[in-house]
Amino acid sequence: MFADLSSGKPLAPRLVQLTEVYVVKSLIEAVVDQDTMLDSRRKPSFDVARDSFTGLREWFVEVDRDLFLMAVRILIDNAAKYSYDRTTIYVRGSMVNDETFFQLSVVSRGLLLTGDEIRKCTERGWRSPAAQAVTGEGSGIGLWIANHIMIAHKGEVRIVTAAEEHRTEVQLRFPARSPGYIEGMRRW
Amino acid sequence: MVNILLVEDDYLQAQAIAKVLREHFPELIEQHISTEQEFCRELSHIRGNPPDVIIIDVMLRWTNPSPNMPAMPQEVIQGGYHTAGLRCERRLRELPETANTPVILLTVLAEVDLTAELKHVNRNVTVFFEKDSDHRPLVDAIAQAATRLK
């Protein structure tokens, strides 16, 4: 995949319906895996709002499961790396934009990106000076990959910050179709 | 009794090394530092209570995320994280209390990758090890260093 992206070849996702069960299971696995790698003296805790994904029972969202998982893990890994000690990382789902998108968001308290840095952070290889200070090694390709995954899904990565609270919310937005669409699919 | 300071920024690797140390040195006093900035901050304590052996990962990040994060000094920006451990070793050698404290530099890099940097290192007190799943050479080096001190 990395070779394809590097050569400019777009991803070709194999789309299946995204279910609430799959999202919650994937998130919990990702969070548990991340937790085992973190320094117990300073690690953040994770709060996954399992009940926030019920919209997927009604709304039809298609994803490539492997790519979805990859994007989710990138966001959780970044949140863990850049969070202040012993803070909480929140993972939530919601239907947004008049319910035309399913949004998965990861909210953390830690290093902030400036406006210009938000624009740059999906560029391949780019890392902010603050990020370089706290990670040392790092390729700076996580959000670049996540961005390509979302483009392939006709969705987007959005980053929203609240400087006073040192809060960053990274959102993955996937197109969603109405309950009527699901009913129509079932009949057909 | 052996007093070892481990300077390693990767938590899992630090845990693995600590486990090996506890298995081979039953009377172990173990300290762990995880960033170059923390090492600098603790240097006065280290010089006041020099460990028997200091194990230093060559590639260390500068600091952990915090609201009042210390800025990277120019030396760190220019040198980069991949020689942080060598900077820590140099700082030890500049102090009379730790000038001869045995140091083990651990790294995934090959020695040939650090030829220029290692020229300034006194190999009588600093040993270079490439990280490996076989920890026996590391344990032997620590045991030798600890024995020399006694």
Chai-1 contact restraints between the chains, C-beta under 6 A:
chainA,res_idxA,chainB,res_idxB,connection_type,confidence,min_distance_angstrom,max_distance_angstrom,comment,restraint_id
A,M37,B,L12,contact,1.0,0.0,6.0,A-B,restraint_1
A,D39,B,Y11,contact,1.0,0.0,6.0,A-B,restraint_2
A,Y82,B,P65,contact,1.0,0.0,6.0,A-B,restraint_3
A,Y84,B,P65,contact,1.0,0.0,6.0,A-B,restraint_4
A,Y84,B,S66,contact,1.0,0.0,6.0,A-B,restraint_5
A,G110,B,P65,contact,1.0,0.0,6.0,A-B,restraint_6
A,L111,B,P65,contact,1.0,0.0,6.0,A-B,restraint_7
A,A133,B,W62,contact,1.0,0.0,6.0,A-B,restraint_8
A,A133,B,T63,contact,1.0,0.0,6.0,A-B,restraint_9
A,A133,B,M72,contact,1.0,0.0,6.0,A-B,restraint_10
A,V134,B,R61,contact,1.0,0.0,6.0,A-B,restraint_11
A,V134,B,P65,contact,1.0,0.0,6.0,A-B,restraint_12
A,T135,B,R61,contact,1.0,0.0,6.0,A-B,restraint_13
A,G136,B,R61,contact,1.0,0.0,6.0,A-B,restraint_14
A,G136,B,Y81,contact,1.0,0.0,6.0,A-B,restraint_15
